[in-house]
């Protein structure tokens, strides 16, 4: 497809989209089969189809290594499908298939990022072929007569049936012809094309012979035909014109000669005397596999009622709906209407409001995606780590149909993976320790998702050894991180320490974790999507990690503040409190930095009118308001003119032509048409307090 | 006269690829199906001039769907889309009335060569 001038972009996108989908499905199936220690017919068929599709699409896109790998797996499962009672080494087979999956995933990743699919799959393909060979050998050992069906027709097995033909009386009046045909180079399957010529002629001929004679069952005949052409001799009552048009129906014929003859050439006389009529009968075994394709449990059925939509289009849709909501407010709350008695108008406006609300809800729901995809990925992690750590673990998934915005789900995968890894590596004890502690030898990890108000709650629960409050507290104390009397610290607060950078009470660093660089990254990533993490634990019994994430990134709760004529929105999640103060309470250091004491703690004071150089703002502390903002490590008090109110705002990104300003996360349009800039607590605190 | 086509393949990628090629060359894709059952339903509903039919599909495969379509409409023009190594199935398909076949991976040129003959 590469030289066709068809833009490769949509095809590439579709290739990656479908490829990723198929590979995920395949991973799920193979892990399930490994666990159940059996391959249902439906599973084998699906695995076969997935490999077949990936092979075909990869070939079209010229990703040859992926195609070859898929082909070898296809052959492997073709064999398994044809010989269901062979012994299968489930662990070995799964490992191999999973390695193949990893290869394909890695290559597709590279392709997505713009670098080429350049890895070689030779080694892996070699291993797969070896496994297939071993299976064939052991199969032959098991059974007396191997009923192996190669993907192409069996060698040496000719489905030829001889029937003595009767002499058609009109045969004598018919005309004899000889046709020699050459097919175009590289057209593939010349033998089948040759068959088509013969097949098409069947209707008009009285007798027909051809060389090579054995074209369907003998794949090698394709080569013969390619070299020396295909010769057909037949007799017919049909006129030349009809013969020619019938023969021309077959494509890829490079050269064809139709000659009327008085008698067949010598080679054909031999065939003629045998009166060989080849009956086209499908080998019995193959017939069976054809009809067995109706199987249940096909996860492909989901495709039928769903269409795939580009996320870019959804983003645009969200944007416009957001604007409609704002526009609607600008119309119905327009200052021009103040004081007017507009009953009819008000009624209509209410109806409009109702509809725009509904529209907004529906558009938001379109972007919602169930967490199942992300949750199911964890199966693979649990399986792999389970093997490596020699721990038996059961992963229970609850509430996978819970939905979350598409934007958010992409950011969930890494943090969840880390939490699961932690649970497996540090949370769960070894089998021996568990038995000593009176627990079942199989550890349990529960991954649960549920709706909680305007948020989604994701819980990672394990029944392992739990967190040691004292140990953590000690380490925190050592690091000087404890700012409250220790007796006042709740368990939640103590456990929260493990999410700080570099904090690990582990003496040993394992392959998976222990370096203390994990939990803080997890916390940061969750925070980035507007969420939060709390940890609960029962020493000796287990740990529960609660991840709370908002339903959507696009709408946040904020407090609107005014500074001069400008308006700013501060995300509620960043605000600890607000209060009135006065100039007496402000302490200045020598450098002109202001500070204020609150309950024995010292906080920097940041005057927004200075930060953003706003004129005509309130400068006397007692005339304005203090808003204390915080991130997980820093806090400060923002000085503003006034608090305007609490509201939900639709977050819009700053236009690209504006330079990025640290501390501004985006903007929103208010009901009266004004613009409010959304402050980013992190940005402000990092920028001003470096 | 614009020829209408029903594209049948369980792979999204293939359907998109074929559809793009067809529409670029003046055909009109009036329907798609991802398995043999839907293929037959859509054929009966839409009466396309041509059908491109993948062989390997879930529920009901391409050869069986071809049979059912041909049983319904003896004039149905169906072109099979296959991969290398499926000679036996193509043969059955041709015997069941398929007009021609295309082998994956295919080029726009070869697809058009085959379709222009129909």
Interface residues (C-beta under 8 A of the other chain):
Chain A: X1 X3 X4 X6 X10 X11 X14 X15 X17 X18 X19 X45 X46 X48 X49 X52 X53 X55 X56 X57 X59 X60 X151 X152 X153 X187 X188 X189 X191 X192 X195 X196 X199 X216 X219 X248 X249 X250 X251 X252 X280 X282 X283 X286 X290 X291 X293 X294 X295 X298 X300 X303 X304 X308
Chain B: X10 X11 X12 X13 X14 X16 X17 X20 X21 X24 X34 X35 X38 X56 X57 X58 X59 X60 X61 X63 X64 X83 X84 X85 X86 X87 X88 X89 X90 X91 X92 X94 X95 X99 X100 X101 X103 X104 X105 X106 X107 X108 X109 X110 X113 X114 X117
